[in-house]
Amino acid sequence: MANAIKMHFDKFLEEATIHTNDRSDSTLGRDCFYGLYTSWSWLQQSVPQPESSFWAAMKTKGIDPAGNGLAMTGPAAADYILASCPALA
């Protein structure tokens, strides 16, 4: 089971994030990063893991919520943006 969850998070990072080589405020913040993950999970038709599990997994991957150098991409990014700002829809 633990390996399946690890693969779940690996797939999320591969499909919904890109490296920006930037550790400034233009990268994913803590709330946005988890929100992107929940959007990705729903699009995958899977139940998102609890936030504590998400951050534990990101920590094992060396991803710091305060400066991660990641930006959102793909269908999950569009879903998250539209869910966050319904006036854009």
Salt bridges, closest charged atoms under 4 A:
ASP10 OD2 - LYS6 NZ 3.08
ASP10 OD1 - LYS61 NZ 2.35
GLU15 OE2 - LYS11 NZ 3.98
